Amino acid sequence: MAEPGLVVLDITGGDEDTVRAVMAALEERRAASGIGLVRRDPGEPGVRARVYADVLRPGRDGP
């Protein structure tokens, strides 16, 4: 990344538990928007979620 700042991540997984685990792990490492809404798109496999993370600020466990 050329300049640090806010990133938007769209996470797709096979099930809700997997997507929530990814969001929780991200929140541990970076200041993030937290575990948000997980959605299913009709006709599409798996579930999706969006999370916002600040690459400048560490999460709860540091950098």
ABEGO torsion letter per residue (X at the ends): XABBEBBBBBBBBABAAAAAAAAAAAAAABBBAEBBBBBBBBGBBEBBBBBBBBAABBBAAEX
